Amino acid sequence: MAKHWETDIRIEARQDEAGVEWHVPEEAPVALIYNGLTFAVMLATPADIWDFVYGFSLTEGIIDACGDVRSIDVNERQQGIDVSINISERCFERLKLRQGRRSLEGRTSCGLCGIDSAERLFETPKSVAAAPATIPYGAVSVAIHQLADAQPLKALNRSVHGAAWADMTGSLKLVREDVGRHNAADKLIGAMARVGMEPSDGFMLITSRASFEIVEKALRFGMQRVIALSAPTGFAIRRAKAANLMLANWSDDRLTVF
Protein backbone atom coordinates (compact mmCIF):
# COMPACT_ATOMS: atom_id res chain seq x y z
CA MET A 1 0.00 0.00 0.00
CA ALA A 2 1.41 3.39 -0.97
CA LYS A 3 1.89 5.66 2.03
CA HIS A 4 0.56 9.14 1.30
CA TRP A 5 -0.72 10.13 4.74
CA GLU A 6 1.09 10.51 8.03
CA THR A 7 -0.49 11.24 11.39
CA ASP A 8 1.21 14.63 11.62
CA ILE A 9 3.33 17.01 9.57
CA ARG A 10 6.20 19.26 10.60
CA ILE A 11 6.13 22.89 9.56
CA GLU A 12 8.39 25.87 10.06
CA ALA A 13 6.81 28.58 12.16
CA ARG A 14 7.80 31.69 14.07
CA GLN A 15 7.61 32.08 17.81
CA ASP A 16 8.65 35.39 19.35
CA GLU A 17 10.42 36.20 16.06
CA ALA A 18 12.44 32.98 16.28
CA GLY A 19 12.10 30.03 13.94
CA VAL A 20 10.63 26.85 15.43
CA GLU A 21 9.52 23.47 14.13
CA TRP A 22 5.91 22.67 14.89
CA HIS A 23 3.99 19.41 14.58
CA VAL A 24 0.39 19.71 13.43
CA PRO A 25 -2.06 16.79 13.17
CA GLU A 26 -3.31 15.61 9.81
CA GLU A 27 -6.91 15.20 8.73
CA ALA A 28 -7.46 12.66 5.99
CA PRO A 29 -10.78 12.19 4.20
CA VAL A 30 -11.63 8.57 4.96
CA ALA A 31 -14.28 7.08 2.68
CA LEU A 32 -16.08 4.12 4.25
CA ILE A 33 -17.35 1.91 1.45
CA TYR A 34 -19.50 -1.09 2.36
CA ASN A 35 -19.89 -3.77 -0.31
CA GLY A 36 -19.21 -1.14 -2.97
CA LEU A 37 -21.60 1.45 -1.46
CA THR A 38 -20.08 4.64 -0.03
CA PHE A 39 -21.76 5.26 3.31
CA ALA A 40 -19.73 8.11 4.80
CA VAL A 41 -16.65 10.24 4.27
CA MET A 42 -15.08 11.13 7.61
CA LEU A 43 -12.21 13.48 8.37
CA ALA A 44 -9.94 11.53 10.67
CA THR A 45 -6.35 11.17 11.79
CA PRO A 46 -4.85 8.53 9.45
CA ALA A 47 -3.87 6.08 12.18
CA ASP A 48 -5.51 2.92 13.55
CA ILE A 49 -7.79 2.79 10.51
CA TRP A 50 -8.92 -0.79 11.14
CA ASP A 51 -9.93 0.10 14.70
CA PHE A 52 -11.84 3.09 13.32
CA VAL A 53 -13.67 0.94 10.78
CA TYR A 54 -14.79 -1.60 13.37
CA GLY A 55 -15.75 1.04 15.94
CA PHE A 56 -17.64 3.22 13.48
CA SER A 57 -19.42 0.21 12.02
CA LEU A 58 -20.50 -0.95 15.48
CA THR A 59 -21.57 2.40 16.90
CA GLU A 60 -23.44 3.33 13.71
CA GLY A 61 -25.34 0.04 13.86
CA ILE A 62 -23.98 -1.11 10.51
CA ILE A 63 -22.73 -4.37 11.99
CA ASP A 64 -23.74 -6.20 15.14
CA ALA A 65 -20.39 -7.86 15.85
CA CYS A 66 -16.86 -7.99 14.47
CA GLY A 67 -17.73 -11.27 12.75
CA ASP A 68 -20.05 -9.38 10.39
CA VAL A 69 -16.96 -7.91 8.70
CA ARG A 70 -15.55 -10.34 6.14
CA SER A 71 -12.66 -8.26 4.81
CA ILE A 72 -11.18 -4.75 4.85
CA ASP A 73 -9.05 -3.22 2.12
CA VAL A 74 -7.35 0.14 2.76
CA ASN A 75 -6.24 2.18 -0.25
CA GLU A 76 -4.34 5.41 0.44
CA ARG A 77 -4.49 8.05 -2.28
CA GLN A 78 -3.30 11.63 -2.38
CA GLN A 79 -6.93 12.76 -2.17
CA GLY A 80 -7.72 10.60 0.84
CA ILE A 81 -8.11 7.06 2.11
CA ASP A 82 -10.64 4.65 0.62
CA VAL A 83 -11.63 1.79 2.90
CA SER A 84 -13.56 -1.03 1.23
CA ILE A 85 -15.38 -3.12 3.83
CA ASN A 86 -17.08 -6.36 2.92
CA ILE A 87 -19.89 -7.12 5.35
CA SER A 88 -22.48 -9.87 5.63
CA GLU A 89 -25.47 -9.78 3.33
CA ARG A 90 -27.80 -9.38 6.32
CA CYS A 91 -25.99 -6.24 7.46
CA PHE A 92 -25.70 -4.89 3.93
CA GLU A 93 -29.43 -5.25 3.25
CA ARG A 94 -30.13 -3.30 6.42
CA LEU A 95 -27.60 -0.67 5.41
CA LYS A 96 -29.19 -0.18 1.99
CA LEU A 97 -32.53 0.61 3.64
CA ARG A 98 -30.87 3.44 5.57
CA GLN A 99 -28.67 4.75 2.79
CA GLY A 100 -31.29 6.73 0.91
CA ARG A 101 -32.33 8.64 4.03
CA ARG A 102 -29.03 10.12 5.17
CA SER A 103 -26.23 12.43 4.11
CA LEU A 104 -22.73 11.09 3.52
CA GLU A 105 -20.36 13.70 4.91
CA GLY A 106 -19.02 13.48 8.44
CA ARG A 107 -16.91 16.34 9.78
CA THR A 108 -14.56 16.03 12.73
CA SER A 109 -16.87 18.26 14.80
CA CYS A 110 -19.96 16.12 14.20
CA GLY A 111 -20.69 12.63 15.36
CA LEU A 112 -24.16 12.13 13.96
CA CYS A 113 -23.03 11.37 10.41
CA GLY A 114 -26.25 12.38 8.71
CA ILE A 115 -28.81 10.33 10.61
CA ASP A 116 -32.05 9.80 8.76
CA SER A 117 -34.40 11.65 11.15
CA ALA A 118 -34.33 13.78 14.27
CA GLU A 119 -36.69 11.32 15.96
CA ARG A 120 -33.83 8.85 16.26
CA LEU A 121 -32.16 11.23 18.72
CA PHE A 122 -35.06 10.86 21.14
CA GLU A 123 -35.59 7.11 21.02
CA THR A 124 -35.39 5.59 24.50
CA PRO A 125 -31.94 4.03 24.80
CA LYS A 126 -31.42 0.51 26.03
CA SER A 127 -30.18 0.51 29.63
CA VAL A 128 -26.63 -0.67 30.11
CA ALA A 129 -27.12 -1.52 33.79
CA ALA A 130 -29.96 -2.22 36.20
CA ALA A 131 -28.90 0.86 38.17
CA PRO A 132 -26.35 3.62 37.55
CA ALA A 133 -22.80 2.28 37.85
CA THR A 134 -20.26 3.68 40.29
CA ILE A 135 -16.50 4.00 40.31
CA PRO A 136 -13.87 4.67 42.99
CA TYR A 137 -12.39 8.16 42.94
CA GLY A 138 -8.93 6.70 43.29
CA ALA A 139 -9.27 4.62 40.12
CA VAL A 140 -10.13 7.69 38.06
CA SER A 141 -7.24 9.63 39.56
CA VAL A 142 -4.80 6.83 38.70
CA ALA A 143 -6.04 6.67 35.10
CA ILE A 144 -5.96 10.43 34.61
CA HIS A 145 -2.36 10.66 35.73
CA GLN A 146 -1.33 7.98 33.22
CA LEU A 147 -3.17 9.52 30.29
CA ALA A 148 -0.70 12.21 29.21
CA ASP A 149 2.13 9.70 28.81
CA ALA A 150 -0.17 7.45 26.79
CA GLN A 151 -0.91 10.12 24.14
CA PRO A 152 2.17 10.37 21.88
CA LEU A 153 0.39 12.38 19.19
CA LYS A 154 -0.84 14.98 21.66
CA ALA A 155 2.69 15.26 23.04
CA LEU A 156 3.80 16.25 19.54
CA ASN A 157 1.00 18.52 18.36
CA ARG A 158 -0.87 19.51 21.54
CA SER A 159 -4.25 19.26 19.89
CA VAL A 160 -5.63 15.77 19.23
CA HIS A 161 -8.28 14.13 21.40
CA GLY A 162 -7.76 10.89 23.23
CA ALA A 163 -10.10 8.10 24.27
CA ALA A 164 -8.82 5.59 26.81
CA TRP A 165 -10.11 2.44 28.46
CA ALA A 166 -9.18 1.72 32.06
CA ASP A 167 -10.01 -1.16 34.34
CA MET A 168 -11.60 -0.67 37.74
CA THR A 169 -8.21 -0.12 39.38
CA GLY A 170 -7.46 2.77 36.99
CA SER A 171 -4.88 0.91 34.91
CA LEU A 172 -5.03 2.07 31.28
CA LYS A 173 -5.51 -0.82 28.87
CA LEU A 174 -6.02 0.92 25.52
CA VAL A 175 -5.67 4.48 24.20
CA ARG A 176 -6.55 5.86 20.78
CA GLU A 177 -6.11 9.40 19.41
CA ASP A 178 -7.76 11.45 16.67
CA VAL A 179 -8.49 15.03 15.67
CA GLY A 180 -12.18 14.24 16.26
CA ARG A 181 -13.36 13.26 19.71
CA HIS A 182 -15.98 10.86 18.36
CA ASN A 183 -13.41 9.35 15.98
CA ALA A 184 -11.15 8.71 18.97
CA ALA A 185 -14.05 7.00 20.73
CA ASP A 186 -14.77 4.88 17.65
CA LYS A 187 -11.12 3.85 17.40
CA LEU A 188 -11.10 2.86 21.05
CA ILE A 189 -14.34 0.90 20.73
CA GLY A 190 -13.08 -0.81 17.60
CA ALA A 191 -9.82 -1.78 19.29
CA MET A 192 -11.72 -3.14 22.31
CA ALA A 193 -14.10 -5.14 20.14
CA ARG A 194 -11.28 -6.65 18.10
CA VAL A 195 -9.52 -8.04 21.18
CA GLY A 196 -12.73 -8.98 23.00
CA MET A 197 -12.60 -6.54 25.91
CA GLU A 198 -15.74 -6.52 28.05
CA PRO A 199 -17.25 -2.98 27.98
CA SER A 200 -18.76 -3.25 31.46
CA ASP A 201 -15.49 -4.04 33.26
CA GLY A 202 -14.03 -0.53 33.38
CA PHE A 203 -14.55 3.01 32.17
CA MET A 204 -13.82 5.26 29.22
CA LEU A 205 -11.87 8.48 29.57
CA ILE A 206 -12.45 11.09 26.86
CA THR A 207 -10.38 14.27 26.57
CA SER A 208 -13.28 16.43 25.46
CA ARG A 209 -16.73 17.49 26.47
CA ALA A 210 -19.17 14.62 26.94
CA SER A 211 -21.60 15.44 24.16
CA PHE A 212 -24.54 13.40 22.93
CA GLU A 213 -22.59 11.38 20.38
CA ILE A 214 -19.99 10.27 22.92
CA VAL A 215 -22.74 9.01 25.22
CA GLU A 216 -24.52 7.35 22.32
CA LYS A 217 -21.41 5.51 21.16
CA ALA A 218 -20.70 4.33 24.71
CA LEU A 219 -24.28 3.07 25.06
CA ARG A 220 -24.25 1.23 21.75
CA PHE A 221 -21.14 -0.64 22.77
CA GLY A 222 -22.46 -1.42 26.25
CA MET A 223 -20.15 0.77 28.32
CA GLN A 224 -21.43 1.67 31.77
CA ARG A 225 -19.09 4.54 32.72
CA VAL A 226 -17.78 7.58 30.85
CA ILE A 227 -15.44 10.16 32.41
CA ALA A 228 -14.87 13.35 30.41
CA LEU A 229 -12.16 15.94 30.97
CA SER A 230 -14.60 18.67 29.98
CA ALA A 231 -18.19 19.35 30.95
CA PRO A 232 -21.10 17.36 29.53
CA THR A 233 -24.03 18.84 27.64
CA GLY A 234 -27.58 18.76 28.97
CA PHE A 235 -28.68 16.43 26.19
CA ALA A 236 -25.85 14.02 27.03
CA ILE A 237 -26.81 14.03 30.73
CA ARG A 238 -30.44 13.23 29.95
CA ARG A 239 -29.42 10.46 27.56
CA ALA A 240 -27.03 8.93 30.08
CA LYS A 241 -29.61 9.11 32.89
CA ALA A 242 -32.24 7.37 30.78
CA ALA A 243 -29.87 4.45 30.16
CA ASN A 244 -28.24 4.21 33.61
CA LEU A 245 -24.88 5.22 32.18
CA MET A 246 -22.56 6.83 34.71
CA LEU A 247 -21.49 10.15 33.18
CA ALA A 248 -18.89 12.18 35.06
CA ASN A 249 -16.43 15.03 34.70
CA TRP A 250 -12.87 15.20 36.02
CA SER A 251 -11.35 18.61 36.58
CA ASP A 252 -9.11 20.14 39.24
CA ASP A 253 -8.72 16.72 40.87
CA ARG A 254 -12.47 16.55 41.42
CA LEU A 255 -14.84 13.89 40.13
CA THR A 256 -18.35 15.20 39.47
CA VAL A 257 -21.01 12.62 38.64
CA PHE A 258 -24.07 13.87 36.80
C-alpha positions as CSV (number, residue, x, y, z in Angstrom):
1,M,0.0,0.0,0.0
2,A,1.4,3.4,-1.0
3,K,1.9,5.7,2.0
4,H,0.6,9.1,1.3
5,W,-0.7,10.1,4.7
6,E,1.1,10.5,8.0
7,T,-0.5,11.2,11.4
8,D,1.2,14.6,11.6
9,I,3.3,17.0,9.6
10,R,6.2,19.3,10.6
11,I,6.1,22.9,9.6
12,E,8.4,25.9,10.1
13,A,6.8,28.6,12.2
14,R,7.8,31.7,14.1
15,Q,7.6,32.1,17.8
16,D,8.6,35.4,19.4
17,E,10.4,36.2,16.1
18,A,12.4,33.0,16.3
19,G,12.1,30.0,13.9
20,V,10.6,26.9,15.4
21,E,9.5,23.5,14.1
22,W,5.9,22.7,14.9
23,H,4.0,19.4,14.6
24,V,0.4,19.7,13.4
25,P,-2.1,16.8,13.2
26,E,-3.3,15.6,9.8
27,E,-6.9,15.2,8.7
28,A,-7.5,12.7,6.0
29,P,-10.8,12.2,4.2
30,V,-11.6,8.6,5.0
31,A,-14.3,7.1,2.7
32,L,-16.1,4.1,4.2
33,I,-17.3,1.9,1.4
34,Y,-19.5,-1.1,2.4
35,N,-19.9,-3.8,-0.3
36,G,-19.2,-1.1,-3.0
37,L,-21.6,1.4,-1.5
38,T,-20.1,4.6,0.0
39,F,-21.8,5.3,3.3
40,A,-19.7,8.1,4.8
41,V,-16.6,10.2,4.3
42,M,-15.1,11.1,7.6
43,L,-12.2,13.5,8.4
44,A,-9.9,11.5,10.7
45,T,-6.4,11.2,11.8
46,P,-4.8,8.5,9.5
47,A,-3.9,6.1,12.2
48,D,-5.5,2.9,13.5
49,I,-7.8,2.8,10.5
50,W,-8.9,-0.8,11.1
51,D,-9.9,0.1,14.7
52,F,-11.8,3.1,13.3
53,V,-13.7,0.9,10.8
54,Y,-14.8,-1.6,13.4
55,G,-15.7,1.0,15.9
56,F,-17.6,3.2,13.5
57,S,-19.4,0.2,12.0
58,L,-20.5,-1.0,15.5
59,T,-21.6,2.4,16.9
60,E,-23.4,3.3,13.7
61,G,-25.3,0.0,13.9
62,I,-24.0,-1.1,10.5
63,I,-22.7,-4.4,12.0
64,D,-23.7,-6.2,15.1
65,A,-20.4,-7.9,15.9
66,C,-16.9,-8.0,14.5
67,G,-17.7,-11.3,12.8
68,D,-20.0,-9.4,10.4
69,V,-17.0,-7.9,8.7
70,R,-15.6,-10.3,6.1
71,S,-12.7,-8.3,4.8
72,I,-11.2,-4.7,4.9
73,D,-9.1,-3.2,2.1
74,V,-7.4,0.1,2.8
75,N,-6.2,2.2,-0.2
76,E,-4.3,5.4,0.4
77,R,-4.5,8.0,-2.3
78,Q,-3.3,11.6,-2.4
79,Q,-6.9,12.8,-2.2
80,G,-7.7,10.6,0.8
81,I,-8.1,7.1,2.1
82,D,-10.6,4.6,0.6
83,V,-11.6,1.8,2.9
84,S,-13.6,-1.0,1.2
85,I,-15.4,-3.1,3.8
86,N,-17.1,-6.4,2.9
87,I,-19.9,-7.1,5.3
88,S,-22.5,-9.9,5.6
89,E,-25.5,-9.8,3.3
90,R,-27.8,-9.4,6.3
91,C,-26.0,-6.2,7.5
92,F,-25.7,-4.9,3.9
93,E,-29.4,-5.3,3.2
94,R,-30.1,-3.3,6.4
95,L,-27.6,-0.7,5.4
96,K,-29.2,-0.2,2.0
97,L,-32.5,0.6,3.6
98,R,-30.9,3.4,5.6
99,Q,-28.7,4.8,2.8
100,G,-31.3,6.7,0.9
101,R,-32.3,8.6,4.0
102,R,-29.0,10.1,5.2
103,S,-26.2,12.4,4.1
104,L,-22.7,11.1,3.5
105,E,-20.4,13.7,4.9
106,G,-19.0,13.5,8.4
107,R,-16.9,16.3,9.8
108,T,-14.6,16.0,12.7
109,S,-16.9,18.3,14.8
110,C,-20.0,16.1,14.2
111,G,-20.7,12.6,15.4
112,L,-24.2,12.1,14.0
113,C,-23.0,11.4,10.4
114,G,-26.3,12.4,8.7
115,I,-28.8,10.3,10.6
116,D,-32.1,9.8,8.8
117,S,-34.4,11.7,11.1
118,A,-34.3,13.8,14.3
119,E,-36.7,11.3,16.0
120,R,-33.8,8.8,16.3
121,L,-32.2,11.2,18.7
122,F,-35.1,10.9,21.1
123,E,-35.6,7.1,21.0
124,T,-35.4,5.6,24.5
125,P,-31.9,4.0,24.8
126,K,-31.4,0.5,26.0
127,S,-30.2,0.5,29.6
128,V,-26.6,-0.7,30.1
129,A,-27.1,-1.5,33.8
130,A,-30.0,-2.2,36.2
131,A,-28.9,0.9,38.2
132,P,-26.3,3.6,37.5
133,A,-22.8,2.3,37.9
134,T,-20.3,3.7,40.3
135,I,-16.5,4.0,40.3
136,P,-13.9,4.7,43.0
137,Y,-12.4,8.2,42.9
138,G,-8.9,6.7,43.3
139,A,-9.3,4.6,40.1
140,V,-10.1,7.7,38.1
141,S,-7.2,9.6,39.6
142,V,-4.8,6.8,38.7
143,A,-6.0,6.7,35.1
144,I,-6.0,10.4,34.6
145,H,-2.4,10.7,35.7
146,Q,-1.3,8.0,33.2
147,L,-3.2,9.5,30.3
148,A,-0.7,12.2,29.2
149,D,2.1,9.7,28.8
150,A,-0.2,7.4,26.8
151,Q,-0.9,10.1,24.1
152,P,2.2,10.4,21.9
153,L,0.4,12.4,19.2
154,K,-0.8,15.0,21.7
155,A,2.7,15.3,23.0
156,L,3.8,16.2,19.5
157,N,1.0,18.5,18.4
158,R,-0.9,19.5,21.5
159,S,-4.3,19.3,19.9
160,V,-5.6,15.8,19.2
161,H,-8.3,14.1,21.4
162,G,-7.8,10.9,23.2
163,A,-10.1,8.1,24.3
164,A,-8.8,5.6,26.8
165,W,-10.1,2.4,28.5
166,A,-9.2,1.7,32.1
167,D,-10.0,-1.2,34.3
168,M,-11.6,-0.7,37.7
169,T,-8.2,-0.1,39.4
170,G,-7.5,2.8,37.0
171,S,-4.9,0.9,34.9
172,L,-5.0,2.1,31.3
173,K,-5.5,-0.8,28.9
174,L,-6.0,0.9,25.5
175,V,-5.7,4.5,24.2
176,R,-6.5,5.9,20.8
177,E,-6.1,9.4,19.4
178,D,-7.8,11.4,16.7
179,V,-8.5,15.0,15.7
180,G,-12.2,14.2,16.3
181,R,-13.4,13.3,19.7
182,H,-16.0,10.9,18.4
183,N,-13.4,9.4,16.0
184,A,-11.1,8.7,19.0
185,A,-14.1,7.0,20.7
186,D,-14.8,4.9,17.7
187,K,-11.1,3.8,17.4
188,L,-11.1,2.9,21.1
189,I,-14.3,0.9,20.7
190,G,-13.1,-0.8,17.6
191,A,-9.8,-1.8,19.3
192,M,-11.7,-3.1,22.3
193,A,-14.1,-5.1,20.1
194,R,-11.3,-6.6,18.1
195,V,-9.5,-8.0,21.2
196,G,-12.7,-9.0,23.0
197,M,-12.6,-6.5,25.9
198,E,-15.7,-6.5,28.0
199,P,-17.2,-3.0,28.0
200,S,-18.8,-3.3,31.5
201,D,-15.5,-4.0,33.3
202,G,-14.0,-0.5,33.4
203,F,-14.5,3.0,32.2
204,M,-13.8,5.3,29.2
205,L,-11.9,8.5,29.6
206,I,-12.5,11.1,26.9
207,T,-10.4,14.3,26.6
208,S,-13.3,16.4,25.5
209,R,-16.7,17.5,26.5
210,A,-19.2,14.6,26.9
211,S,-21.6,15.4,24.2
212,F,-24.5,13.4,22.9
213,E,-22.6,11.4,20.4
214,I,-20.0,10.3,22.9
215,V,-22.7,9.0,25.2
216,E,-24.5,7.4,22.3
217,K,-21.4,5.5,21.2
218,A,-20.7,4.3,24.7
219,L,-24.3,3.1,25.1
220,R,-24.3,1.2,21.8
221,F,-21.1,-0.6,22.8
222,G,-22.5,-1.4,26.2
223,M,-20.1,0.8,28.3
224,Q,-21.4,1.7,31.8
225,R,-19.1,4.5,32.7
226,V,-17.8,7.6,30.9
227,I,-15.4,10.2,32.4
228,A,-14.9,13.4,30.4
229,L,-12.2,15.9,31.0
230,S,-14.6,18.7,30.0
231,A,-18.2,19.4,31.0
232,P,-21.1,17.4,29.5
233,T,-24.0,18.8,27.6
234,G,-27.6,18.8,29.0
235,F,-28.7,16.4,26.2
236,A,-25.9,14.0,27.0
237,I,-26.8,14.0,30.7
238,R,-30.4,13.2,30.0
239,R,-29.4,10.5,27.6
240,A,-27.0,8.9,30.1
241,K,-29.6,9.1,32.9
242,A,-32.2,7.4,30.8
243,A,-29.9,4.5,30.2
244,N,-28.2,4.2,33.6
245,L,-24.9,5.2,32.2
246,M,-22.6,6.8,34.7
247,L,-21.5,10.2,33.2
248,A,-18.9,12.2,35.1
249,N,-16.4,15.0,34.7
250,W,-12.9,15.2,36.0
251,S,-11.3,18.6,36.6
252,D,-9.1,20.1,39.2
253,D,-8.7,16.7,40.9
254,R,-12.5,16.5,41.4
255,L,-14.8,13.9,40.1
256,T,-18.3,15.2,39.5
257,V,-21.0,12.6,38.6
258,F,-24.1,13.9,36.8
